Amino acid sequence: MSAASQREGRQDPQQAIADDFAMLGDWSERYQYLIDLGRQLPPFPDAWRNDDHRIHGCQSMVWLVPEGDGQRLTLHASSDSAIVSGLIALVLRVYSGRSAEAILATEPDFIRMIGLGSHLSPTRSNGLAALLNKVGEYAQRAQAGERFEPDGA
């Protein structure tokens, strides 16, 4: 467990993701699991589905909305794609609700741990990278003192 995870008193969510995926057989089961995870995302207000919150670089429509500050940054996200919604669920599991410092100190090792990198199309890999970059950008801004308060929820 990383020092940042220990400070926040949480089991390492990346190891939990790896454990979950290890119980699944082939990649058809893993894709189905991703789709199921995406279906469990919390409701995402239509007011947030706008260009201000859209992640550019994703083939699918993806929106990401930060809430909070450097002490605790909560991330809300949605997509129009079932598999991408599952990828979002994994990203939120790892990064949402943590301090900006912890977010910035956490590499997305779950991608390697579950073998995801070799099972995503180039466009989905690019989209996942764009999402992770935006999470990092929001964490840097929060660490610098910016506070995020979503509108229209």
Backbone torsions as a table, in degrees:
resi	resn	phi	psi	omega
1	MET	NA	136.8	-178.9
2	SER	-72.5	160.2	179.0
3	ALA	-61.4	-37.8	179.1
4	ALA	-63.0	-41.4	178.7
5	SER	-66.1	-40.4	179.3
6	GLN	-63.2	-41.8	179.1
7	ARG	-61.0	-33.6	-177.6
8	GLU	-90.8	1.8	173.6
9	GLY	64.7	38.5	-177.5
10	ARG	-124.4	149.1	169.4
11	GLN	-65.4	147.7	-179.9
12	ASP	-62.8	111.2	-177.5
13	PRO	-65.1	-26.9	179.6
14	GLN	-69.1	-38.4	177.0
15	GLN	-68.3	-36.7	177.1
16	ALA	-62.4	-40.5	176.7
17	ILE	-62.6	-46.0	179.4
18	ALA	-60.8	-40.9	178.2
19	ASP	-63.3	-42.8	178.7
20	ASP	-60.5	-46.3	-177.7
21	PHE	-70.0	-29.6	179.9
22	ALA	-65.4	-25.6	-179.8
23	MET	-78.2	-12.4	-177.8
24	LEU	-93.3	152.1	-178.6
25	GLY	-78.5	-107.7	-174.4
26	ASP	-84.5	-178.6	-176.2
27	TRP	-73.0	-19.2	174.5
28	SER	-67.2	-38.2	175.7
29	GLU	-67.5	-38.5	-179.5
30	ARG	-67.3	-40.1	176.0
31	TYR	-64.3	-40.0	178.2
32	GLN	-62.9	-39.0	177.4
33	TYR	-63.2	-42.6	176.6
34	LEU	-59.4	-44.1	179.2
35	ILE	-61.4	-43.1	178.7
36	ASP	-62.4	-42.0	177.2
37	LEU	-60.5	-42.8	179.7
38	GLY	-62.1	-35.2	178.5
39	ARG	-67.5	-20.6	-178.4
40	GLN	-91.2	0.1	177.6
41	LEU	-60.3	144.6	177.6
42	PRO	-62.8	157.6	177.3
43	PRO	-55.2	144.9	-177.9
44	PHE	-121.2	116.3	-175.6
45	PRO	-58.9	138.5	177.6
46	ASP	-57.7	-31.5	-179.3
47	ALA	-61.9	-22.8	179.8
48	TRP	-86.9	-10.8	-179.0
49	ARG	-82.8	71.7	-179.6
50	ASN	-138.3	173.4	-174.2
51	ASP	-65.9	-26.1	178.5
52	ASP	-62.7	-30.5	-175.9
53	HIS	-106.3	-0.8	-176.7
54	ARG	-76.2	140.8	175.5
55	ILE	-91.6	113.9	178.7
56	HIS	-85.6	142.6	-175.5
57	GLY	110.6	-8.0	176.6
58	CYS	-99.4	137.1	175.9
59	GLN	-68.8	-40.3	175.9
60	SER	-79.1	165.4	173.2
61	MET	-79.8	124.5	178.7
62	VAL	-135.4	133.9	178.2
63	TRP	-124.7	140.5	-179.6
64	LEU	-135.1	127.9	-178.4
65	VAL	-126.7	121.2	177.2
66	PRO	-88.4	153.2	176.1
67	GLU	-144.7	131.5	176.7
68	GLY	116.6	-153.1	-175.5
69	ASP	-144.6	-165.1	-176.5
70	GLY	-64.3	-23.8	179.4
71	GLN	-77.1	-35.5	-180.0
72	ARG	-154.9	115.3	-179.7
73	LEU	-113.4	114.8	178.0
74	THR	-99.1	135.9	-178.1
75	LEU	-114.6	133.9	176.4
76	HIS	-117.5	135.9	-177.8
77	ALA	-151.5	159.6	178.9
78	SER	-156.5	161.1	176.8
79	SER	-146.7	160.7	175.1
80	ASP	-90.9	3.0	-179.3
81	SER	-113.0	134.7	-177.4
82	ALA	-63.8	-47.2	-178.6
83	ILE	-69.3	-40.4	178.3
84	VAL	-63.7	-36.1	175.7
85	SER	-60.4	-38.1	176.0
86	GLY	-65.2	-40.5	176.4
87	LEU	-62.6	-40.3	176.7
88	ILE	-59.7	-44.1	-179.9
89	ALA	-58.1	-40.2	177.9
90	LEU	-65.3	-44.8	-179.8
91	VAL	-61.7	-43.6	179.9
92	LEU	-65.0	-37.3	179.3
93	ARG	-61.1	-37.0	-178.1
94	VAL	-81.0	-38.8	-168.0
95	TYR	-111.6	-30.8	-173.2
96	SER	-71.2	143.0	177.5
97	GLY	82.9	11.4	-178.4
98	ARG	-110.5	169.3	176.3
99	SER	-74.1	157.1	177.2
100	ALA	-59.1	-39.4	179.2
101	GLU	-59.9	-46.5	-178.8
102	ALA	-66.0	-39.7	178.8
103	ILE	-60.6	-47.6	-177.7
104	LEU	-67.9	-25.9	-179.2
105	ALA	-86.5	-4.4	-174.1
106	THR	-105.0	111.5	173.7
107	GLU	-77.0	147.6	179.6
108	PRO	-77.9	64.5	-177.4
109	ASP	-66.0	-21.8	-178.9
110	PHE	-59.1	-28.8	179.9
111	ILE	-61.4	-46.6	177.7
112	ARG	-71.7	-42.1	-174.7
113	MET	-60.1	-33.3	-178.4
114	ILE	-102.8	1.9	178.4
115	GLY	74.4	22.9	-175.1
116	LEU	-67.0	-37.1	-176.2
117	GLY	-54.9	-37.5	-178.0
118	SER	-86.7	-0.3	-179.4
119	HIS	-117.0	9.2	176.5
120	LEU	-107.2	144.4	174.4
121	SER	-66.3	159.4	178.3
122	PRO	-56.8	-37.7	-179.2
123	THR	-68.7	-38.0	177.1
124	ARG	-69.5	-38.2	176.8
125	SER	-61.7	-42.9	177.8
126	ASN	-63.6	-41.3	179.2
127	GLY	-64.5	-42.4	177.9
128	LEU	-62.6	-41.6	177.2
129	ALA	-62.3	-41.3	178.6
130	ALA	-63.5	-41.1	178.0
131	LEU	-62.9	-47.5	179.8
132	LEU	-63.3	-37.9	177.0
133	ASN	-62.9	-40.4	-179.9
134	LYS	-67.9	-38.7	175.2
135	VAL	-59.0	-46.0	178.5
136	GLY	-62.3	-40.1	178.4
137	GLU	-61.8	-46.3	178.8
138	TYR	-62.4	-39.5	179.3
139	ALA	-64.8	-41.1	177.9
140	GLN	-63.0	-42.8	179.6
141	ARG	-65.3	-39.6	178.5
142	ALA	-66.6	-41.4	178.7
143	GLN	-62.4	-31.6	179.4
144	ALA	-80.6	0.3	174.7
145	GLY	111.1	-3.0	-180.0
146	GLU	-74.5	141.3	175.7
147	ARG	-112.9	134.6	-178.7
148	PHE	-107.8	126.5	174.9
149	GLU	-128.7	107.7	-177.5
150	PRO	-62.2	145.3	178.0
151	ASP	-103.4	156.4	170.8
152	GLY	71.6	14.7	-179.5
153	ALA	-78.0	NA	NA
